[in-house]
Amino acid sequence: MNAAIVTTAGQVPQYGFFTDPVAGPGEQLIKIKAAALHPIVKAIAAGKHYSAAGGDQPFIAGVDGVGTREDRTRVYFGSLRKPYGTMAEYSVLGEKWCAPLPDNISDSVAAAVFNPAMSSWLALKYRGQLQPGETVLILGATGVAGKLAVQVAKELGAGKVIAAGRNKAVLAQLPVLGADVCISLDQSPDDLIKAFAAQPYDVVIDYLWGAPVSMLLAAITGKALMKEGPRTRLVQVGAMAGDKIQLPAEVLRSSRLEILGSGGGSIAPEAILSTFPEIIKCVAAGKLSIDICEAPLKDVAAVWNLETGNGSRMVLLP
């Protein structure tokens, strides 16, 4: 079969021939219709994601997608057996890690929306323990996942959503998606600290880490000397602005800050699976939207590092 093949970590996958998968016990063959180029897909291919540790090459890129099972049911699916990814004509999947799709959700939209929507859904509901009416800050709100996080936060009952990002054009669109306040990250450190300090936060969803988080920590330091400040749950999801920060000891002593991570190593499989029907319901009802770009799988090398712009996700079609 044809596939996007990773032969060397850090190199762009190439379109070529890969041995067809054979379903094992508890698996079945799936014919792939669409697979999205998520940041995690690139990180795994580059050998930079924690799940790529000890991985062997060659392998097929892709972590999830849309396809038809042997019984012709069209499903969203993930959790594949190495070396078979989703950027190919066929793959194998376990019975649990898929969900049937309604006709009013297209292949490309379904392939694109689940991964970024789950990143905020799981972070808000299971790690941040968001309660109705609480205030949510989203760091990196102008990216694909951040735009969905704005919508997911409102769907899960957030009383106020503050969106922070750099892309001015996308930032201007976020109130339509549910943002109550928008903060530009493209300002001086002092001004950004003041902007962050203007209001308290119950839950922070962080797709950036690095300098923006450092500015946020400076803003909340000293805000709960008498336990009057909010219990701020900072949930770390991505590191688009850097993989390290400095954490002054006084931040933890002078605020009610809690730092948590949200990823495959911190979320139970049952929680992940439980989001499938919830996300399907929201997308089908028009409550979650995503912008997409499409390209044929044979063009994978050409579009791998292409900037799609304005918070849209690339989807590859076999």
C-alpha positions as CSV (number, residue, x, y, z in Angstrom):
1,M,0.0,0.0,0.0
2,N,1.0,3.7,-0.3
3,A,1.9,5.6,2.9
4,A,3.8,8.5,4.4
5,I,6.9,6.7,5.7
6,V,9.3,8.0,8.4
7,T,12.7,6.4,7.8
8,T,14.9,8.8,9.8
9,A,13.9,10.8,12.9
10,G,13.7,14.5,12.0
11,Q,13.4,14.0,8.3
12,V,10.2,14.8,6.4
13,P,8.2,11.6,5.7
14,Q,8.2,10.4,2.1
15,Y,5.3,9.0,0.1
16,G,6.1,5.4,-0.9
17,F,5.2,1.7,-0.6
18,F,4.8,0.0,2.8
19,T,3.8,-3.6,3.5
20,D,0.1,-4.0,4.0
21,P,-1.0,-4.5,7.7
22,V,-2.5,-7.8,8.8
23,A,-5.1,-7.7,11.6
24,G,-4.1,-9.7,14.7
25,P,-6.2,-10.9,17.7
26,G,-8.7,-8.2,18.8
27,E,-7.9,-6.1,15.7
28,Q,-9.5,-5.4,12.3
29,L,-8.4,-3.9,9.1
30,I,-9.5,-0.4,8.4
31,K,-9.5,1.5,5.1
32,I,-8.4,5.1,5.8
33,K,-10.3,8.0,4.3
34,A,-8.6,11.0,6.0
35,A,-5.8,11.7,8.5
36,A,-4.8,15.1,10.0
37,L,-1.3,16.5,10.4
38,H,-1.4,17.3,14.1
39,P,1.6,18.8,16.0
40,I,2.0,15.5,17.8
41,V,2.4,13.7,14.5
42,K,5.3,15.9,13.6
43,A,6.8,15.6,17.1
44,I,6.7,11.8,16.9
45,A,8.2,11.7,13.5
46,A,11.0,14.0,14.7
47,G,11.6,11.7,17.7
48,K,10.9,14.6,20.1
49,H,7.6,13.4,21.6
50,Y,7.8,11.3,24.8
51,S,5.8,8.6,23.1
52,A,8.5,8.2,20.5
53,A,11.1,7.0,22.9
54,G,12.7,3.8,21.7
55,G,10.7,3.9,18.5
56,D,12.0,2.0,15.5
57,Q,12.1,3.2,11.9
58,P,10.6,2.9,9.3
59,F,7.1,3.5,10.4
60,I,4.0,5.2,9.1
61,A,3.2,8.7,10.3
62,G,-0.2,9.6,11.9
63,V,-1.9,9.0,15.2
64,D,-5.7,9.0,14.3
65,G,-8.0,9.3,11.4
66,V,-11.3,8.4,9.8
67,G,-11.9,5.2,7.9
68,T,-14.3,2.4,7.2
69,R,-14.1,-0.9,9.1
70,E,-14.6,-4.3,7.6
71,D,-18.4,-4.1,8.2
72,R,-18.3,-0.8,6.2
73,T,-19.0,1.4,9.3
74,R,-17.4,4.8,9.0
75,V,-15.5,5.6,12.2
76,Y,-13.1,7.9,13.9
77,F,-10.3,5.9,15.3
78,G,-6.9,6.0,17.0
79,S,-4.4,4.0,19.2
80,L,-2.7,2.0,16.5
81,R,-0.2,-0.8,16.5
82,K,3.3,0.2,15.4
83,P,4.6,0.6,12.8
84,Y,1.2,1.4,11.3
85,G,0.1,5.0,11.5
86,T,-2.9,6.6,9.8
87,M,-1.3,8.3,6.8
88,A,-1.7,5.3,4.6
89,E,-4.4,3.5,2.6
90,Y,-4.9,0.9,5.4
91,S,-4.2,0.3,9.1
92,V,-5.3,-1.9,12.0
93,L,-7.2,-0.9,15.0
94,G,-8.5,-2.3,18.3
95,E,-12.2,-2.5,18.8
96,K,-12.4,0.0,21.7
97,W,-10.5,2.8,20.1
98,C,-13.1,4.0,17.5
99,A,-16.5,5.6,17.3
100,P,-19.1,5.6,14.5
101,L,-19.6,8.9,12.8
102,P,-22.9,10.5,11.7
103,D,-23.4,11.4,8.1
104,N,-23.3,15.2,8.8
105,I,-19.7,15.2,9.9
106,S,-17.3,15.0,6.9
107,D,-14.2,12.8,6.8
108,S,-11.8,15.7,6.9
109,V,-13.6,17.6,9.7
110,A,-13.7,14.4,11.9
111,A,-10.1,13.6,11.2
112,A,-9.1,17.2,12.1
113,V,-11.2,17.9,15.1
114,F,-10.9,15.1,17.6
115,N,-7.2,15.4,18.6
116,P,-7.2,19.1,19.4
117,A,-10.7,19.0,20.9
118,M,-9.8,16.2,23.2
119,S,-6.7,18.1,24.3
120,S,-8.8,20.8,25.9
121,W,-11.8,18.6,26.9
122,L,-9.6,16.2,28.9
123,A,-7.6,19.1,30.4
124,L,-10.6,21.0,31.5
125,K,-12.9,18.2,32.6
126,Y,-10.5,15.6,34.1
127,R,-7.4,17.4,35.0
128,G,-8.5,21.0,35.7
129,Q,-11.8,19.8,37.2
130,L,-13.6,22.8,35.8
131,Q,-16.8,23.8,37.7
132,P,-19.8,25.7,36.2
133,G,-19.2,29.4,36.2
134,E,-15.5,29.3,36.7
135,T,-13.0,31.5,34.8
136,V,-10.7,29.9,32.2
137,L,-7.6,31.3,30.7
138,I,-6.3,29.8,27.4
139,L,-2.7,30.3,26.6
140,G,-2.2,29.8,22.9
141,A,-5.8,30.5,21.9
142,T,-5.1,31.4,18.3
143,G,-3.8,28.0,17.3
144,V,-6.1,25.2,16.2
145,A,-6.3,23.6,19.6
146,G,-6.7,26.9,21.3
147,K,-9.6,28.0,19.1
148,L,-11.3,24.7,20.0
149,A,-10.4,25.2,23.7
150,V,-12.4,28.4,23.7
151,Q,-15.5,26.6,22.4
152,V,-15.0,23.5,24.6
153,A,-14.6,25.7,27.7
154,K,-18.0,27.4,27.0
155,E,-19.6,24.0,26.3
156,L,-18.4,22.6,29.6
157,G,-19.9,25.5,31.5
158,A,-17.1,28.1,32.0
159,G,-18.5,31.4,33.2
160,K,-15.8,33.5,31.6
161,V,-13.2,32.6,29.0
162,I,-10.0,34.7,28.5
163,A,-8.1,34.0,25.3
164,A,-4.4,34.8,24.9
165,G,-2.5,34.5,21.7
166,R,-0.2,36.3,19.2
167,N,-2.1,36.1,15.9
168,K,-4.1,39.3,15.8
169,A,-6.4,38.3,13.0
170,V,-7.4,35.1,14.8
171,L,-7.6,36.9,18.2
172,A,-10.2,39.3,16.7
173,Q,-12.3,36.3,15.7
174,L,-12.4,34.6,19.1
175,P,-15.3,36.5,20.6
176,V,-17.5,34.9,18.0
177,L,-16.3,31.5,19.3
178,G,-17.0,32.4,22.9
179,A,-14.1,34.4,24.2
180,D,-15.2,37.1,26.7
181,V,-11.8,38.7,26.9
182,C,-8.8,38.6,24.5
183,I,-5.2,39.3,25.5
184,S,-2.5,39.9,23.0
185,L,0.8,38.1,23.8
186,D,2.5,40.5,21.4
187,Q,3.3,43.2,24.0
188,S,6.1,44.0,26.4
189,P,6.7,41.7,29.4
190,D,5.6,44.4,31.8
191,D,2.4,45.1,29.9
192,L,1.6,41.4,29.6
193,I,2.1,40.8,33.3
194,K,-0.3,43.7,34.0
195,A,-2.8,42.2,31.5
196,F,-2.6,38.8,33.2
197,A,-2.9,40.4,36.7
198,A,-6.1,42.2,35.8
199,Q,-8.3,39.2,36.8
200,P,-8.1,35.9,38.6
201,Y,-8.3,32.5,36.9
202,D,-9.6,29.2,38.1
203,V,-8.3,27.0,35.3
204,V,-5.5,27.8,32.9
205,I,-5.1,25.6,29.8
206,D,-1.5,26.1,28.5
207,Y,-0.4,25.2,25.0
208,L,2.7,27.4,25.1
209,W,4.8,27.0,28.2
210,G,8.1,29.1,28.0
211,A,8.0,32.9,28.3
212,P,4.1,33.3,28.4
213,V,3.8,31.1,31.4
214,S,6.7,32.8,33.1
215,M,4.8,36.1,32.7
216,L,1.6,34.5,34.1
217,L,3.5,33.2,37.1
218,A,4.8,36.7,37.8
219,A,1.3,38.1,37.5
220,I,-0.2,35.7,40.1
221,T,2.7,35.7,42.6
222,G,1.6,37.2,45.9
223,K,-2.1,37.0,45.1
224,A,-3.1,34.6,47.9
225,L,-1.1,35.5,51.0
226,M,-4.2,34.9,53.1
227,K,-5.7,32.2,50.9
228,E,-8.1,34.7,49.4
229,G,-7.0,34.2,45.8
230,P,-8.5,31.5,43.5
231,R,-7.4,27.9,43.4
232,T,-5.7,28.3,40.1
233,R,-5.2,24.9,38.3
234,L,-2.6,25.4,35.5
235,V,-3.0,22.4,33.1
236,Q,0.1,22.0,30.8
237,V,-0.8,20.6,27.4
238,G,1.7,21.8,24.9
239,A,5.1,23.6,24.6
240,M,4.9,25.7,21.5
241,A,6.8,28.6,23.1
242,G,9.5,26.5,24.8
243,D,9.9,23.4,26.8
244,K,11.4,25.0,30.0
245,I,10.4,27.7,32.5
246,Q,11.9,29.0,35.7
247,L,9.6,28.4,38.7
248,P,10.5,30.7,41.6
249,A,9.7,29.1,45.0
250,E,7.7,32.2,46.0
251,V,5.1,31.5,43.3
252,L,4.0,28.3,45.1
253,R,4.2,29.9,48.6
254,S,2.3,33.0,47.7
255,S,-0.5,31.8,45.5
256,R,-2.9,28.9,45.4
257,L,-1.3,27.6,42.2
258,E,-1.5,24.0,41.2
259,I,0.4,22.8,38.1
260,L,-0.8,19.6,36.4
261,G,-0.1,17.9,33.1
262,S,-2.6,16.6,30.6
263,G,-1.5,13.9,28.2
264,G,-1.5,10.2,27.5
265,G,0.5,9.5,30.7
266,S,-1.9,11.4,33.0
267,I,-5.4,10.5,31.6
268,A,-7.1,7.1,32.0
269,P,-8.0,5.4,28.8
270,E,-11.7,5.3,30.0
271,A,-11.7,9.0,30.2
272,I,-10.3,9.4,26.7
273,L,-12.8,7.0,25.2
274,S,-15.7,8.8,27.0
275,T,-14.9,12.0,25.1
276,F,-15.6,10.4,21.7
277,P,-19.4,10.5,21.8
278,E,-19.4,13.9,23.5
279,I,-17.3,15.5,20.8
280,I,-19.3,13.8,18.0
281,K,-22.5,15.2,19.5
282,C,-21.0,18.7,19.8
283,V,-19.6,18.7,16.2
284,A,-22.8,17.3,14.7
285,A,-24.8,20.0,16.5
286,G,-22.5,22.8,15.2
287,K,-21.2,23.6,18.7
288,L,-17.5,22.9,17.8
289,S,-16.0,24.1,14.5
290,I,-12.6,23.8,12.9
291,D,-11.0,25.3,9.8
292,I,-9.2,22.7,7.6
293,C,-7.0,22.5,4.5
294,E,-6.9,19.4,2.4
295,A,-4.1,17.7,0.3
296,P,-3.6,14.3,-1.3
297,L,-1.4,11.9,0.7
298,K,1.1,11.8,-2.2
299,D,1.9,15.4,-1.4
300,V,2.8,14.8,2.2
301,A,6.5,15.9,1.8
302,A,5.4,19.2,0.2
303,V,2.8,20.1,2.9
304,W,4.5,18.7,6.0
305,N,6.0,22.0,7.1
306,L,3.5,24.2,5.3
307,E,2.1,27.0,7.4
308,T,-1.7,26.8,6.9
309,G,-2.3,30.1,8.7
310,N,-5.2,31.5,10.8
311,G,-5.6,28.4,12.9
312,S,-6.5,25.7,10.3
313,R,-5.4,22.1,10.3
314,M,-4.0,20.2,7.3
315,V,-5.8,16.9,6.4
316,L,-4.3,14.3,4.1
317,L,-6.5,12.2,1.9
318,P,-5.2,8.8,0.6
